[in-house]
Amino acid sequence: MRALLVLGAVLALADGAWAQPRPASSGSNPLSICQRREIVNENTYHCIGDVELTMDDTMLYADEAWYFSDEKRAVAAGNVTYIQGNNRISADRAEMDTETRLGVFYNAWGLANIQPQRAPTTPVGGFVAPQLAGQDTDVYFFGETVEKIGPKKYKIKNGGFTTCVQPSPRWNLHAGEVVLNIDSYTLLKNAVFNVKDVPLFYLPILYYPTKEEGRATGFLLPTYGRSSLRGQQLSNAFFWAINRSQDATIKHDWYSKGDQGLSGEYRYVTLSGDGTIETLMLDQPNSQYGLPSRSYNVRGGGNQRLPGNFRGRARVDYFSSLSTNQTLHSSLYDASNSRRSYGGNVIGLWRGNSINGTVDRSEQFSSQTNSSLLGTAPRISVTRGERPLYRNSAIYFAIGSDYVRYERETRTGEEVFDSGVGRFDLNPQIRYPFKRWQWFTVNSTASWRTTFYDRSYLLGDRAGVIADDNLFRQYVSVTANAVGPVFNRVWNTPDSGYAERFKHTIEPFINIQRTTAINDYDRIIKTDSIDSMVGNSTNYTYGLNNRIYAKRRIGTISQAQEILAVELRQSYYTDARSSQNDQGYISTYNTVPTHFSPIAFSVRTSPSPAFNTSFRAEIDPQYRQFRTTSLATSYNRTTRSQTTIGWTRRYFIEQVPGYNNPDLLNHYFNLDTRLSTANNRYGTSYSTNYDVVQSRFTQQRINGFYNAQCCGLAFEYQRYNYPSASNAPADNRFFMSFTLAGLGNFSPFSGALGNIPR
């Protein structure tokens, strides 16, 4: 509604022109320029023919005009035209009170110059509207009467406005009555939105904020969408600008198949912190496919600076129903998320120590009734950062301590298995870096770890049962990470059109870790990598890195960039149980212990800033077959052309446990491409996720937009077929958005239209 705001400013200037006319030579007649002047009586002055009133850069023209000095009133008639800068108002007749500065234009129309709106920096719901190509900077308004009824208040009768100034405007918003209150609101009664003179929608009343800073309390325009699961969707929202640091949005969703949704978003930004929280309550009285009749979602986060050099953070991503969460979201990432969590922490520095206190809770669902819960309530860590052991020492010392109360439960239907444990851990360590030679470096670390547990497993006939028996564990671990000898070769290529110099680096490496014996290993409740450390074992990780650098001219300077990196690595464990705890490999999860890790091969290439590709494969060391492969590549020629391709696969190996179950195999392909014209007039994007094993598209989304001189249209069609816990069928969804120059964008903000390019 910025167009109405500018209209009000134009009318205010017009009123100023009437209220402060150029003094006439007679001292009483303000109408000093015209073809013929008449004094009707001592209080009435009449000008006929080419009447002109000038004040600075403001001009007023009419065929004739009257000035009534006793009433402080002026009347102009016949081709009345007001011009101020690039703004213009024309009317058949105009009346103005020169003292109160109130007045009326009859059968009026006008043009007002506006500045293009800035693109939003924080999109609502992940959507940023496409900007108009050649966006018009003029607003055309019209009405039977345009009346100034207050200092900053105007009323338009039976009129409207548009930002299309063609002879046949593409759109206009027409209302029986428009009340404009500058710096506050605009109220439209019996408003009709017309496209090419065809009514598109009708609103009996529309309240809209019109504050200059762009944040004002008011109702937002309704939005439309459709899905085959919930039917047609109509959303209405109310925006509340609480103050300069806070705002909130409340939205109601109506679905034609009977569902109702109520959602809200609250945001705040201060000098000491910021935060946001989004909530959704969904009522599904006619729910199908096992969906609950009522459910809710809560998502948000924030951080806040606290006294004493501390900072607090909090986050929440929680849903009451897994099946509703999987069928509601337009984003496949959100829909496939089967984890709900919340937590917070406080971190700071105190007397040279880093202190971190955390409380969190995370529950991962494998089905509607089965889940695994892991949380800390609380976790307190105190760490002394690494520093020289003594002044000018080449040996560095650090110490860390950690107390955590783990909440851990496995739920299977109504059964709950509690494996929670309290743990205190102390870990001092010293490090010696050997870096005398650039071609060969060794980083050596020795640490001593002692850990206390307040619960442990029983052994013997009651193996697997957890009892409240204390357990004390300690061990020493020594690690050496060596890189080298490093071999380098440089080629000068001054005649190359690609780079003036190339460099090839070969870096062999080996990492060795020795851990002393650990008593009662089988009694430890294993929650993370600290608990899973295997004693009386040595782990070797060895491999080779190949890197190629190119020194390329970028603009006026030359910069070296890595254009190719190839890594080959493997690990050997003297105790096979260590293979299950090595987080450096993806394919060791859910497999039997083995002395050798898979062979990991990775390639990363980026021949130009616009193109990059990474490939990773893990090969079974015994059967020489792929366990997993993944590929990711992206090409961004300009902001008008962007493509991303991803591919992952988990293979079947009959002889390898964990890979001989066909139900655990997966093979996915995804594509996301975006194209638009140079002037952003036309654009489209397409994304898909394809399940090769099931031979089906999990999701397909196609977006498109068209921007004309003064308006734009964007749409999205989505075919959604993600397997949910409720076994809901495939869902077809449609969303529509339109953009009006000078007014902004009106579209769904619940995750739809998220791939429209700007």
Secondary structure as GFF3:
##gff-version 3
##sequence-region A 1 758
A	DSSP	alpha_helix	2	19	.	.	.	ID=ss1
A	DSSP	beta_strand	36	41	.	.	.	ID=ss2
A	DSSP	beta_strand	44	55	.	.	.	ID=ss3
A	DSSP	beta_strand	58	68	.	.	.	ID=ss4
A	DSSP	beta_strand	73	84	.	.	.	ID=ss5
A	DSSP	beta_strand	87	97	.	.	.	ID=ss6
A	DSSP	beta_strand	103	113	.	.	.	ID=ss7
A	DSSP	beta_strand	138	150	.	.	.	ID=ss8
A	DSSP	beta_strand	153	162	.	.	.	ID=ss9
A	DSSP	beta_strand	171	181	.	.	.	ID=ss10
A	DSSP	beta_strand	185	195	.	.	.	ID=ss11
A	DSSP	beta_strand	198	209	.	.	.	ID=ss12
A	DSSP	beta_strand	218	227	.	.	.	ID=ss13
A	DSSP	beta_strand	231	243	.	.	.	ID=ss14
A	DSSP	beta_strand	246	255	.	.	.	ID=ss15
A	DSSP	beta_strand	260	270	.	.	.	ID=ss16
A	DSSP	beta_strand	273	283	.	.	.	ID=ss17
A	DSSP	beta_strand	294	306	.	.	.	ID=ss18
A	DSSP	beta_strand	310	319	.	.	.	ID=ss19
A	DSSP	alpha_helix	322	328	.	.	.	ID=ss20
A	DSSP	alpha_helix	332	336	.	.	.	ID=ss21
A	DSSP	beta_strand	339	350	.	.	.	ID=ss22
A	DSSP	beta_strand	353	365	.	.	.	ID=ss23
A	DSSP	beta_strand	370	388	.	.	.	ID=ss24
A	DSSP	beta_strand	396	412	.	.	.	ID=ss25
A	DSSP	beta_strand	415	418	.	.	.	ID=ss26
A	DSSP	beta_strand	421	437	.	.	.	ID=ss27
A	DSSP	beta_strand	440	453	.	.	.	ID=ss28
A	DSSP	beta_strand	456	457	.	.	.	ID=ss29
A	DSSP	three_ten_helix	460	462	.	.	.	ID=ss30
A	DSSP	beta_strand	466	467	.	.	.	ID=ss31
A	DSSP	beta_strand	471	483	.	.	.	ID=ss32
A	DSSP	beta_strand	487	492	.	.	.	ID=ss33
A	DSSP	beta_strand	501	515	.	.	.	ID=ss34
A	DSSP	three_ten_helix	521	523	.	.	.	ID=ss35
A	DSSP	beta_strand	537	554	.	.	.	ID=ss36
A	DSSP	beta_strand	557	573	.	.	.	ID=ss37
A	DSSP	three_ten_helix	576	581	.	.	.	ID=ss38
A	DSSP	beta_strand	599	608	.	.	.	ID=ss39
A	DSSP	beta_strand	611	619	.	.	.	ID=ss40
A	DSSP	beta_strand	626	638	.	.	.	ID=ss41
A	DSSP	beta_strand	641	650	.	.	.	ID=ss42
A	DSSP	three_ten_helix	662	664	.	.	.	ID=ss43
A	DSSP	beta_strand	666	676	.	.	.	ID=ss44
A	DSSP	beta_strand	682	691	.	.	.	ID=ss45
A	DSSP	beta_strand	696	707	.	.	.	ID=ss46
A	DSSP	beta_strand	711	720	.	.	.	ID=ss47
A	DSSP	beta_strand	731	740	.	.	.	ID=ss48
A	DSSP	beta_strand	744	746	.	.	.	ID=ss49
###
